[in-house]
Amino acid sequence: MFMEDHPELDIEMISGGLFAKGNEKTTKELAAYQGMNQEIANRYGVVFGEEFEKNFQQDLEVNSLPIAQAFGVIRKYLPSQQHVFLGYRLQQAFYMDGQILSELETYQKVLDEFSLNSSKILKEIEQAWSTAEEPYDFHKARQLGVSTFPTLILEKDGKYYDLRGQATNIQELERNYQQILSAR
């Protein structure tokens, strides 16, 4: 994995807010995009779970706000090197296991996997959910000019670079990284 090969990198992983600020959707609305899921699966080898597919038969809200709020709370309790694994595990919970990321039960399972104090952190998540305040993550994404998801931004000498670019695998990501490092 790219991050394991580069322990020298400081990581700040944020939730960009794809489905927020008037762009919230329902699973039925997103069902029209099921073809995109197949394309993603073909291109990246991603597996979408049966339970995830079943969610599209329901009319569930897809809203990035509670997810970003929860991620922001949990992130405080993990070293930055584990933020990518946390993000991966939450994506897995949603896309493979079909768990709903606006339900506390989903986070209970993930917190237990990371051996974190779930009762304390779940209370903090509930508190974050009680406010409609836009999370730090959304502000940061806008500040960096992020408009597509996922995006990897690398800061080098005070300048920001799109690390992901068109990379579809770790080798291409590594190539992009080396090109940025060698740029003047």
N, CA, C and O of each residue as an XYZ file, in Angstrom:
736
protein
N       0.838     -1.176      0.000
C       0.000      0.000      0.000
C       0.889      1.247      0.000
O       1.953      1.257      0.619
N       0.456      2.275     -0.683
C       1.234      3.499     -0.845
C       1.638      4.098      0.499
O       2.800      4.456      0.692
N       0.704      4.209      1.416
C       0.997      4.848      2.702
C       2.005      4.040      3.512
O       2.847      4.618      4.200
N       1.934      2.746      3.443
C       2.896      1.907      4.161
C       4.295      2.072      3.588
O       5.280      1.949      4.316
N       4.392      2.348      2.300
C       5.693      2.562      1.659
C       6.265      3.949      1.943
O       7.439      4.205      1.676
N       5.440      4.838      2.480
C       5.886      6.222      2.704
C       5.542      6.709      4.112
O       4.716      7.606      4.277
N       6.175      6.118      5.123
C       5.896      6.559      6.500
C       6.358      7.991      6.763
O       5.983      8.586      7.774
N       7.166      8.544      5.867
C       7.645      9.923      6.038
C       6.549     10.960      5.779
O       6.712     12.132      6.118
N       5.446     10.539      5.185
C       4.368     11.475      4.856
C       3.446     11.692      6.054
O       3.011     10.738      6.698
N       3.158     12.949      6.339
C       2.138     13.285      7.327
C       0.804     13.288      6.601
O       0.667     13.886      5.534
N      -0.166     12.623      7.182
C      -1.457     12.462      6.527
C      -2.513     13.293      7.240
O      -2.606     13.295      8.468
N      -3.295     13.990      6.451
C      -4.521     14.591      6.951
C      -5.611     14.129      5.998
O      -5.664     14.560      4.846
N      -6.469     13.261      6.476
C      -7.542     12.738      5.646
C      -8.828     13.450      6.039
O      -9.189     13.494      7.214
N      -9.512     14.004      5.051
C     -10.749     14.725      5.315
C     -11.875     14.170      4.459
O     -11.647     13.516      3.441
N     -13.084     14.445      4.896
C     -14.276     14.066      4.156
C     -14.726     15.287      3.366
O     -15.051     16.320      3.951
N     -14.747     15.175      2.053
C     -14.952     16.342      1.207
C     -16.365     16.854      1.070
O     -16.552     18.024      0.734
N     -17.367     16.034      1.313
C     -18.734     16.520      1.245
C     -19.386     16.419     -0.116
O     -20.005     17.378     -0.577
N     -19.262     15.287     -0.763
C     -19.856     15.103     -2.086
C     -21.371     15.309     -2.060
O     -21.929     15.964     -2.940
N     -22.030     14.745     -1.045
C     -23.490     14.847     -0.945
C     -23.858     15.748      0.234
O     -24.336     15.281      1.268
N     -23.626     17.038      0.057
C     -23.910     18.008      1.117
C     -24.269     19.347      0.494
O     -24.115     19.558     -0.709
N     -24.748     20.237      1.337
C     -25.034     21.619      0.934
C     -25.933     21.696     -0.297
O     -25.598     22.348     -1.286
N     -27.075     21.022     -0.221
C     -28.025     21.069     -1.319
C     -27.848     19.962     -2.343
O     -28.661     19.837     -3.259
N     -26.807     19.161     -2.207
C     -26.574     18.056     -3.140
C     -26.913     16.707     -2.504
O     -26.497     15.665     -3.011
N     -27.671     16.716     -1.387
C     -28.063     15.469     -0.760
C     -28.951     14.689     -1.726
O     -29.684     15.272     -2.525
N     -28.874     13.381     -1.642
C     -29.646     12.517     -2.535
C     -30.334     11.436     -1.705
O     -30.122     11.327     -0.498
N     -31.155     10.650     -2.375
C     -31.678      9.428     -1.771
C     -31.092      8.255     -2.549
O     -30.614      8.406     -3.673
N     -31.141      7.096     -1.927
C     -30.602      5.921     -2.618
C     -31.375      5.643     -3.901
O     -30.803      5.155     -4.875
N     -32.654      5.945     -3.911
C     -33.428      5.743     -5.145
C     -32.939      6.672     -6.250
O     -32.867      6.271     -7.411
N     -32.603      7.907     -5.896
C     -32.065      8.833     -6.895
C     -30.726      8.331     -7.424
O     -30.435      8.441     -8.615
N     -29.924      7.783     -6.533
C     -28.605      7.298     -6.934
C     -28.670      5.969     -7.673
O     -27.700      5.568     -8.317
N     -29.802      5.284     -7.587
C     -29.931      4.003     -8.284
C     -29.703      4.173     -9.778
O     -29.272      3.240    -10.456
N     -29.990      5.352    -10.282
C     -29.753      5.624    -11.704
C     -28.274      5.536    -12.043
O     -27.907      5.385    -13.208
N     -27.422      5.630    -11.021
C     -25.976      5.594    -11.231
C     -25.382      4.204    -11.035
O     -24.160      4.058    -10.988
N     -26.213      3.196    -10.920
C     -25.712      1.845    -10.697
C     -24.728      1.418    -11.775
O     -23.803      0.654    -11.499
N     -24.909      1.893    -12.979
C     -23.968      1.581    -14.051
C     -22.580      2.097    -13.739
O     -21.581      1.483    -14.115
N     -22.518      3.239    -13.043
C     -21.216      3.778    -12.641
C     -20.534      2.844    -11.650
O     -19.317      2.664    -11.690
N     -21.327      2.250    -10.763
C     -20.743      1.309     -9.810
C     -20.104      0.131    -10.540
O     -19.037     -0.344    -10.151
N     -20.756     -0.334    -11.592
C     -20.192     -1.437    -12.364
C     -18.902     -1.002    -13.048
O     -17.938     -1.765    -13.110
N     -18.886      0.215    -13.557
C     -17.670      0.734    -14.191
C     -16.535      0.856    -13.172
O     -15.389      0.521    -13.472
N     -16.855      1.332    -11.975
C     -15.853      1.428    -10.906
C     -15.332      0.042    -10.559
O     -14.128     -0.149    -10.386
N     -16.231     -0.918    -10.458
C     -15.834     -2.291    -10.147
C     -14.905     -2.837    -11.220
O     -13.896     -3.470    -10.907
N     -15.235     -2.598    -12.474
C     -14.401     -3.093    -13.573
C     -13.040     -2.408    -13.607
O     -12.017     -3.062    -13.808
N     -13.029     -1.105    -13.412
C     -11.790     -0.334    -13.521
C     -10.850     -0.547    -12.336
O      -9.640     -0.695    -12.513
N     -11.419     -0.563    -11.119
C     -10.573     -0.580     -9.925
C     -10.600     -1.899     -9.161
O      -9.859     -2.069     -8.193
N     -11.442     -2.827     -9.585
C     -11.518     -4.097     -8.875
C     -12.275     -4.012     -7.562
O     -12.154     -4.893     -6.711
N     -13.049     -2.963     -7.399
C     -13.827     -2.768     -6.175
C     -15.014     -3.721     -6.187
O     -15.639     -3.943     -7.224
N     -15.312     -4.276     -5.028
C     -16.460     -5.164     -4.900
C     -17.547     -4.435     -4.119
O     -17.307     -3.961     -3.008
N     -18.731     -4.345     -4.694
C     -19.876     -3.777     -3.995
C     -20.672     -4.936     -3.416
O     -21.031     -5.873     -4.129
N     -20.944     -4.866     -2.123
C     -21.615     -5.955     -1.430
C     -23.096     -6.044     -1.739
O     -23.719     -5.085     -2.193
N     -23.638     -7.219     -1.482
C     -25.049     -7.479     -1.729
C     -25.935     -6.554     -0.881
O     -26.949     -6.047     -1.362
N     -25.547     -6.339      0.381
C     -26.334     -5.468      1.263
C     -26.320     -4.024      0.767
O     -27.324     -3.321      0.874
N     -25.198     -3.587      0.232
C     -25.115     -2.243     -0.351
C     -26.101     -2.137     -1.515
O     -26.833     -1.153     -1.624
N     -26.119     -3.141     -2.374
C     -27.026     -3.140     -3.522
C     -28.482     -3.098     -3.058
O     -29.315     -2.448     -3.689
N     -28.792     -3.790     -1.956
C     -30.161     -3.791     -1.429
C     -30.584     -2.405     -0.955
O     -31.763     -2.056     -1.020
N     -29.627     -1.618     -0.481
C     -29.962     -0.268     -0.013
C     -30.572      0.583     -1.118
O     -31.328      1.513     -0.838
N     -30.254      0.277     -2.361
C     -30.783      1.062     -3.468
C     -32.248      0.745     -3.751
O     -32.896      1.445     -4.530
N     -32.768     -0.298     -3.129
C     -34.182     -0.614     -3.271
C     -35.013      0.189     -2.274
O     -36.237      0.255     -2.386
N     -34.338      0.797     -1.300
C     -35.013      1.595     -0.276
C     -34.902      3.073     -0.655
O     -34.302      3.424     -1.670
N     -35.479      3.911      0.163
C     -35.407      5.348     -0.097
C     -34.661      6.017      1.055
O     -35.243      6.797      1.808
N     -33.378      5.709      1.187
C     -32.551      6.214      2.277
C     -31.851      7.501      1.860
O     -31.468      7.663      0.702
N     -31.688      8.416      2.815
C     -30.987      9.664      2.519
C     -29.486      9.418      2.440
O     -28.919      8.692      3.256
N     -28.856     10.027      1.454
C     -27.398     10.014      1.327
C     -26.949     11.452      1.558
O     -27.172     12.332      0.727
N     -26.308     11.671      2.715
C     -25.911     13.007      3.138
C     -24.519     12.906      3.748
O     -24.316     12.158      4.705
N     -23.582     13.635      3.217
C     -22.194     13.572      3.686
C     -21.972     14.240      5.034
O     -20.951     13.987      5.674
N     -22.892     15.082      5.484
C     -22.679     15.833      6.718
C     -22.479     14.935      7.939
O     -21.462     15.079      8.617
N     -23.401     14.010      8.260
C     -23.173     13.204      9.464
C     -21.929     12.314      9.363
O     -21.286     12.024     10.372
N     -21.604     11.895      8.178
C     -20.419     11.056      7.987
C     -19.162     11.868      8.278
O     -18.270     11.403      8.987
N     -19.091     13.071      7.734
C     -17.929     13.931      7.975
C     -17.826     14.303      9.445
O     -16.728     14.360      9.998
N     -18.967     14.555     10.081
C     -18.950     14.886     11.504
C     -18.417     13.712     12.319
O     -17.576     13.899     13.199
N     -18.896     12.513     12.034
C     -18.439     11.325     12.765
C     -16.964     11.059     12.499
O     -16.205     10.767     13.424
N     -16.562     11.159     11.252
C     -15.155     10.935     10.898
C     -14.263     11.932     11.636
O     -13.198     11.566     12.133
N     -14.697     13.184     11.706
C     -13.925     14.208     12.403
C     -13.765     13.913     13.883
O     -12.710     14.174     14.462
N     -14.805     13.370     14.497
C     -14.726     13.007     15.916
C     -13.767     11.838     16.108
O     -12.865     11.910     16.942
N     -13.949     10.774     15.354
C     -13.130      9.564     15.530
C     -11.672      9.844     15.217
O     -10.778      9.351     15.904
N     -11.435     10.620     14.200
C     -10.079     10.935     13.758
C      -9.225     11.493     14.898
O      -8.020     11.245     14.943
N      -9.834     12.240     15.813
C      -9.087     12.837     16.935
C      -8.456     11.781     17.838
O      -7.497     12.068     18.554
N      -8.987     10.571     17.807
C      -8.541      9.523     18.719
C      -7.549      8.550     18.089
O      -7.137      7.581     18.726
N      -7.176      8.801     16.867
C      -6.258      7.905     16.162
C      -5.050      8.681     15.660
O      -5.169      9.853     15.303
N      -3.881      8.032     15.630
C      -2.734      8.691     15.003
C      -3.017      8.882     13.513
O      -3.765      8.108     12.915
N      -2.423      9.906     12.924
C      -2.727     10.242     11.529
C      -2.472      9.081     10.578
O      -3.149      8.966      9.557
N      -1.508      8.219     10.892
C      -1.216      7.079     10.016
C      -2.394      6.106      9.944
O      -2.477      5.309      9.010
N      -3.305      6.161     10.918
C      -4.456      5.254     10.902
C      -5.695      5.877     10.259
O      -6.706      5.196     10.092
N      -5.632      7.149      9.899
C      -6.802      7.800      9.303
C      -7.208      7.138      7.991
O      -8.397      6.996      7.707
N      -6.235      6.739      7.202
C      -6.549      6.070      5.934
C      -7.258      4.746      6.204
O      -8.212      4.397      5.509
N      -6.797      4.015      7.205
C      -7.429      2.736      7.532
C      -8.838      2.951      8.074
O      -9.742      2.164      7.793
N      -9.025      4.017      8.849
C     -10.364      4.354      9.329
C     -11.274      4.668      8.140
O     -12.384      4.145      8.051
N     -10.809      5.512      7.240
C     -11.600      5.839      6.055
C     -11.929      4.602      5.237
O     -13.055      4.436      4.766
N     -10.933      3.732      5.071
C     -11.146      2.488      4.326
C     -12.200      1.629      5.016
O     -13.078      1.070      4.361
N     -12.109      1.527      6.336
C     -13.046      0.676      7.071
C     -14.471      1.227      6.980
O     -15.433      0.464      6.883
N     -14.598      2.547      7.011
C     -15.930      3.135      6.878
C     -16.480      2.921      5.467
O     -17.670      2.655      5.299
N     -15.627      3.035      4.466
C     -16.055      2.755      3.089
C     -16.481      1.293      2.954
O     -17.478      0.983      2.302
N     -15.725      0.418      3.571
C     -16.045     -1.010      3.560
C     -17.402     -1.257      4.231
O     -18.221     -2.026      3.729
N     -17.625     -0.597      5.366
C     -18.895     -0.759      6.078
C     -20.065     -0.369      5.176
O     -21.108     -1.022      5.189
N     -19.890      0.685      4.403
C     -20.965      1.160      3.538
C     -21.081      0.348      2.257
O     -22.141     -0.204      1.961
N     -19.995      0.274      1.498
C     -20.052     -0.323      0.162
C     -20.062     -1.846      0.146
O     -20.580     -2.449     -0.794
N     -19.508     -2.461      1.150
C     -19.476     -3.926      1.155
C     -20.539     -4.503      2.086
O     -21.254     -5.441      1.733
N     -20.628     -3.911      3.300
C     -21.525     -4.469      4.307
C     -22.919     -3.865      4.257
O     -23.844     -4.384      4.882
N     -23.080     -2.765      3.513
C     -24.389     -2.131      3.406
C     -24.829     -1.408      4.664
O     -26.016     -1.127      4.832
N     -23.891     -1.101      5.552
C     -24.244     -0.391      6.779
C     -24.471      1.082      6.464
O     -23.883      1.628      5.529
N     -25.312      1.703      7.238
C     -25.682      3.097      7.022
C     -24.764      3.978      7.868
O     -24.666      3.798      9.081
N     -24.097      4.925      7.223
C     -23.094      5.739      7.911
C     -23.689      6.902      8.696
O     -22.952      7.715      9.253
N     -24.995      6.987      8.744
C     -25.636      7.977      9.607
C     -26.314      7.283     10.788
O     -27.191      7.859     11.432
N     -25.904      6.042     11.070
C     -26.423      5.290     12.215
C     -25.283      4.967     13.168
O     -24.218      4.513     12.747
N     -25.515      5.203     14.455
C     -24.473      4.988     15.460
C     -23.978      3.548     15.511
O     -22.811      3.304     15.817
N     -24.853      2.594     15.214
C     -24.459      1.185     15.282
C     -23.276      0.888     14.364
O     -22.407      0.083     14.699
N     -23.249      1.535     13.224
C     -22.141      1.344     12.284
C     -20.832      1.759     12.932
O     -19.830      1.052     12.826
N     -20.838      2.898     13.599
C     -19.616      3.409     14.225
C     -19.224      2.582     15.440
O     -18.038      2.443     15.739
N     -20.209      2.034     16.141
C     -19.917      1.171     17.290
C     -19.008      0.025     16.853
O     -18.005     -0.260     17.506
N     -19.356     -0.620     15.765
C     -18.564     -1.751     15.265
C     -17.157     -1.311     14.881
O     -16.177     -1.975     15.217
N     -17.065     -0.199     14.180
C     -15.758      0.289     13.720
C     -14.894      0.708     14.907
O     -13.704      0.398     14.945
N     -15.479      1.404     15.868
C     -14.728      1.825     17.055
C     -14.181      0.624     17.810
O     -13.043      0.640     18.279
N     -14.997     -0.417     17.924
C     -14.542     -1.632     18.601
C     -13.359     -2.258     17.861
O     -12.424     -2.755     18.489
N     -13.400     -2.234     16.538
C     -12.296     -2.791     15.747
C     -10.996     -2.026     15.969
O      -9.913     -2.605     15.887
N     -11.098     -0.729     16.250
C      -9.912      0.092     16.494
C      -9.571      0.174     17.986
O      -8.679      0.922     18.386
N     -10.293     -0.605     18.804
C     -10.079     -0.646     20.261
C     -10.177      0.742     20.894
O      -9.368      1.101     21.750
N     -11.155      1.504     20.474
C     -11.373      2.846     21.011
C     -12.515      2.829     22.024
O     -13.330      1.906     22.025
N     -12.577      3.836     22.876
C     -13.616      3.974     23.892
C     -14.925      4.349     23.201
O     -15.229      5.528     23.021
N     -15.685      3.345     22.822
C     -16.856      3.595     21.985
C     -17.936      4.393     22.700
O     -18.571      5.238     22.068
N     -18.173      4.166     23.983
C     -19.253      4.907     24.642
C     -18.952      6.402     24.661
O     -19.843      7.212     24.408
N     -17.727      6.773     24.952
C     -17.334      8.187     24.973
C     -17.429      8.800     23.573
O     -17.983      9.885     23.398
N     -16.887      8.102     22.590
C     -16.831      8.645     21.231
C     -18.219      8.700     20.594
O     -18.526      9.643     19.865
N     -19.057      7.706     20.861
C     -20.418      7.736     20.319
C     -21.201      8.931     20.864
O     -22.002      9.529     20.145
N     -20.973      9.279     22.128
C     -21.624     10.474     22.690
C     -21.142     11.729     21.968
O     -21.931     12.636     21.703
N     -19.861     11.782     21.654
C     -19.328     12.934     20.916
C     -19.913     13.003     19.502
O     -20.200     14.086     18.990
N     -20.085     11.844     18.886
C     -20.690     11.819     17.546
C     -22.129     12.327     17.622
O     -22.552     13.137     16.797
N     -22.877     11.848     18.616
C     -24.259     12.321     18.779
C     -24.299     13.833     18.974
O     -25.164     14.514     18.423
N     -23.361     14.351     19.761
C     -23.290     15.799     19.980
C     -23.006     16.522     18.659
O     -23.631     17.539     18.357
N     -22.069     15.998     17.880
C     -21.754     16.605     16.579
C     -22.972     16.570     15.667
O     -23.232     17.526     14.937
N     -23.718     15.473     15.705
C     -24.902     15.339     14.865
C     -26.027     16.277     15.287
O     -26.928     16.549     14.493
N     -25.994     16.770     16.512
C     -27.073     17.640     16.985
C     -26.950     19.059     16.429
O     -27.826     19.894     16.655
N     -25.892     19.326     15.720
C     -25.684     20.647     15.129
C     -25.602     20.512     13.612
O     -25.137     19.501     13.088
N     -26.054     21.529     12.932
C     -25.958     21.522     11.465
C     -24.702     22.255     11.016
O     -24.536     22.554      9.833
N     -23.819     22.542     11.972
C     -22.596     23.276     11.650
C     -21.749     22.508     10.641
O     -21.509     21.309     10.783
N     -21.315     23.222      9.640
C     -20.480     22.595      8.617
C     -19.141     22.188      9.231
O     -18.505     22.993      9.913
N     -18.715     20.968      9.000
C     -17.461     20.511      9.611
C     -16.218     21.132      8.967
O     -16.243     21.595      7.827
N     -15.157     21.122      9.727
C     -13.839     21.584      9.276
C     -13.495     20.979      7.923
O     -12.977     21.670      7.045
N     -13.782     19.691      7.751
C     -13.410     18.980      6.530
C     -13.946     19.667      5.273
O     -13.223     19.803      4.285
N     -15.201     20.098      5.304
C     -15.798     20.727      4.124
C     -15.100     22.047      3.809
O     -14.836     22.362      2.649
N     -14.806     22.811      4.857
C     -14.080     24.078      4.664
C     -12.709     23.817      4.048
O     -12.298     24.500      3.110
N     -12.015     22.830      4.584
C     -10.661     22.508      4.116
C     -10.696     22.062      2.653
O      -9.852     22.483      1.861
N     -11.655     21.222      2.288
C     -11.762     20.752      0.900
C     -11.967     21.932     -0.049
O     -11.328     22.006     -1.099
N     -12.852     22.846      0.318
C     -13.075     24.027     -0.527
C     -11.819     24.885     -0.610
O     -11.462     25.377     -1.680
N     -11.151     25.060      0.532
C      -9.931     25.870      0.570
C      -8.874     25.311     -0.377
O      -8.128     26.067     -0.999
N      -8.814     23.986     -0.482
C      -7.834     23.337     -1.352
C      -8.309     23.233     -2.801
O      -7.565     22.772     -3.667
N      -9.533     23.655     -3.065
C     -10.055     23.611     -4.424
C     -10.500     22.231     -4.863
O     -10.573     21.955     -6.061
N     -10.796     21.366     -3.916
C     -11.217     20.004     -4.247
C     -12.641     20.034     -4.785
O     -13.544     20.589     -4.158
N     -12.828     19.433     -5.949
C     -14.160     19.382     -6.544
C     -14.509     17.989     -7.052
O     -15.624     17.763     -7.521
N     -13.575     17.063     -6.964
C     -13.855     15.677     -7.337
C     -13.422     14.779     -6.184
O     -12.551     15.134     -5.391
N     -14.043     13.618     -6.109
C     -13.788     12.707     -4.998
C     -13.557     11.302     -5.527
O     -14.275     10.883     -6.435
N     -12.610     10.568     -5.018
C     -11.623     10.993     -4.019
C     -10.506     11.807     -4.663
O     -10.248     11.687     -5.861
N      -9.857     12.622     -3.869
C      -8.724     13.426     -4.311
C      -7.599     13.267     -3.304
O      -7.842     13.207     -2.099
N      -6.396     13.199     -3.785
C      -5.215     13.166     -2.916
C      -4.404     14.412     -3.209
O      -3.979     14.637     -4.342
N      -4.195     15.211     -2.192
C      -3.440     16.455     -2.335
C      -2.116     16.283     -1.603
O      -2.080     15.802     -0.470
N      -1.047     16.673     -2.247
C       0.283     16.629     -1.633
C       0.792     18.055     -1.500
O       0.777     18.822     -2.463
N       1.241     18.403     -0.305
C       1.858     19.711     -0.095
C       3.367     19.530     -0.120
O       3.923     18.708      0.608
N       4.017     20.312     -0.970
C       5.480     20.292     -1.064
C       5.950     21.733     -1.172
O       5.571     22.459     -2.091
N       6.767     22.125     -0.233
C       7.324     23.484     -0.223
C       6.242     24.563     -0.302
O       6.405     25.573     -0.988
N       5.135     24.332      0.411
C       4.069     25.328      0.456
C       3.148     25.338     -0.747
O       2.219     26.144     -0.801
N       3.383     24.463     -1.713
C       2.517     24.355     -2.891
C       1.731     23.052     -2.801
O       2.200     22.068     -2.229
N       0.527     23.059     -3.374
C      -0.334     21.885     -3.341
C      -0.415     21.264     -4.730
O      -0.536     21.958     -5.740
N      -0.344     19.924     -4.750
C      -0.369     19.160     -6.003
C      -1.445     18.079     -5.917
O      -1.697     17.525     -4.847
N      -2.068     17.791     -7.043
C      -3.016     16.679     -7.134
C      -2.198     15.403     -7.279
O      -1.723     15.074     -8.365
N      -2.045     14.702     -6.183
C      -1.230     13.488     -6.186
C      -1.900     12.364     -6.971
O      -1.227     11.615     -7.679
N      -3.204     12.243     -6.850
C      -3.890     11.143     -7.525
C      -3.874     11.328     -9.029
O      -3.597     10.382     -9.766
N      -4.169     12.542     -9.500
C      -4.234     12.736    -10.941
C      -5.171     11.714    -11.555
O      -6.320     11.580    -11.133
N      -4.683     11.002    -12.540
C      -5.475      9.956    -13.186
C      -5.063      8.558    -12.734
O      -5.413      7.565    -13.371
N      -4.318      8.485    -11.632
C      -3.829      7.185    -11.150
C      -4.989      6.252    -10.828
O      -5.963      6.640    -10.183
N      -4.860      5.013    -11.294
C      -5.866      3.996    -11.006
C      -5.287      2.838    -10.215
O      -5.996      1.887     -9.886
N      -3.985      2.918     -9.907
C      -3.368      1.859     -9.104
C      -2.186      2.448     -8.328
O      -1.810      3.603     -8.529
N      -1.623      1.651     -7.461
C      -0.542      2.123     -6.588
C       0.701      2.483     -7.384
O       1.390      3.441     -7.034
N       1.004      1.756     -8.430
C       2.192      2.058     -9.232
C       2.079      3.445     -9.872
O       3.047      4.206     -9.887
N       0.908      3.767    -10.394
C       0.706      5.081    -11.001
C       0.744      6.183     -9.945
O       1.250      7.276    -10.201
N       0.218      5.898     -8.776
C       0.275      6.860     -7.681
C       1.722      7.120     -7.277
O       2.110      8.264     -7.039
N       2.508      6.070     -7.201
C       3.935      6.208     -6.876
C       4.658      7.024     -7.946
O       5.504      7.860     -7.630
N       4.325      6.780     -9.203
C       4.938      7.549    -10.287
C       4.608      9.038    -10.146
O       5.486      9.888    -10.291
N       3.349      9.345     -9.866
C       2.950     10.739     -9.663
C       3.726     11.358     -8.506
O       4.188     12.496     -8.595
N       3.863     10.609     -7.430
C       4.579     11.097     -6.249
C       6.031     11.415     -6.600
O       6.544     12.471     -6.228
N       6.682     10.519     -7.302
C       8.088     10.734     -7.661
C       8.237     11.928     -8.607
O       9.210     12.676     -8.508
N       7.284     12.110     -9.519
C       7.337     13.264    -10.425
C       7.199     14.576     -9.661
O       7.885     15.552     -9.967
N       6.321     14.600     -8.678
C       6.151     15.812     -7.872
C       7.413     16.088     -7.064
O       7.851     17.234     -6.959
N       7.995     15.036     -6.493
C       9.217     15.217     -5.703
C      10.361     15.763     -6.545
O      11.167     16.561     -6.066
N      10.430     15.333     -7.794
C      11.548     15.761     -8.638
C      11.294     17.107     -9.327
O      12.205     17.684     -9.920
N      10.055     17.604     -9.247
C       9.734     18.903     -9.867
C      10.365     20.038     -9.068
O      10.505     19.954     -7.848
N      10.731     21.069     -9.755
C      11.334     22.230     -9.054
C      10.355     23.310     -8.879
O      10.682     24.355     -8.316
